[in-house]
Amino acid sequence: MYHWGAIVVTPDFTDLSIIEARSNFYSISVTMDNNGIFDAEGWEAVKHQARCVVTVTAALQKDLKMPVVI
């Protein structure tokens, strides 16, 4: 947890998509083509990191009985 109260959810190497996208331990790093489109490996890695964030957020909200704020 950082001093401003944020919780950082890194993808770690918890899914093969992180390695296939040539990303790192701390975050997803992908490149786009000239049309602004990620390659397939990049999209899979982004989706995996999003699932990690949603999973941690849901667990915190459940355990801390926090309201969902959008």
Order of alpha helices (4+ residues) and beta strands (2+ residues): alpha-alpha
